[in-house]
Amino acid sequence: MNLTIMKYALRRGFMNPLSIIINCAAPLAFVFFSSNMPVAQIGANREFYLIAMMIMWGAFIMSKSVQHDKMEGVLIRILAGPVTLRGYLMQNFFAALVPMIGISILISAIGMLVNDWGFMFSIGLALCYIMLSTTSIGLSFAWSCLFKDKENSAAGVSVLITTVAAIGGFFLPLAILPQPIYYLGALFPAHWASRAIEVLLEDGMVGMYWVGLAAMALFSVAFILFGGKRRLV
C-alpha cells in the first residue's frame, strides 16, 4: 500500500512549530509542574482538563493537511490520480492520529513515573485522550467542509475550541455549570471527555467512564462520515 500521502501529511504536521509546542511542550509541562500532587488534587486544579484542550488543539493542527489541500486546489489534483477520497482521508487520518496516540501514552507514562499515577488510572487517561484525539481529527475533517479560505477557518477553529472547552467542562467542573449550558455542552465531545475524566478520577474505569468514551466514538464516526462526503472537494 502506498503511504506517500500519510508520510507527507505527517511531515507537514510536525513542520509547524506550534505543533511541537501544543503537542509536546505544553502537555508535558502540565504533567511536570503538577509533580508530587495527588491525583484528586490535580483533578481539582484542572490540569487534566487543560491537557485535554491541548489534545484538541494538537489534533486540529496535525489534521490541517486536508484543509490546506482543499483550499489550495491540491486535493482535486490528488484525486485525479489513482487515489480514492476514502484512501486520501484515511491516510491523513492516521497521519494525525499516530502522533496523538504517542503523546497520550507519553503523558500517562511520565505521570506514572513523576507523579505516581496508578497503572490503571494512566491507562484510562491515555484511552480518554486517544479517543478525544480521534474525535477532534474527525471534527477537523468536517470543519474543512464548511470554509473556503484559511483565515476564516482558523478564526472559526479558535472560537470553536474555546467555546466547546468552556461549555464542556474543561475550565469549570460540569457540576457547577448552569443547566442550559450543561445540556448544550452534551452536544459536543468535550463534555463527554470531561465526564470520563471526572469518573476516572473518582471511581476509575467504570460506568460513565465507558459511556463517555462510547459517546466520543459515536461523534468520531459522525464527523468522519460528514467530512468524507464529496463536498470536501
Secondary structure, DSSP 8 states (H G I E B T S, - for coil): ---HHHHHHHHHHHTSHHHHIIIIIHHHHHHHHTTT--HHHHHHTTHHHHHHHHHHHHHHHHTHHHHHHHHTTHHHHHHTSS--HHHHHHHHHHHHHHHHHHHHHHHHHHHHHHH---HHHHHHHHHHHHHHHHHHHHHHHHHHTT-SSHHHHHHHHHHHHHHHHHHTTSSS-GGGS-HHHHHHHTTSHHHHHHHHHHHHHHT-SSTHHHHHHHHHHHHHHHHHHHHTSGGG-
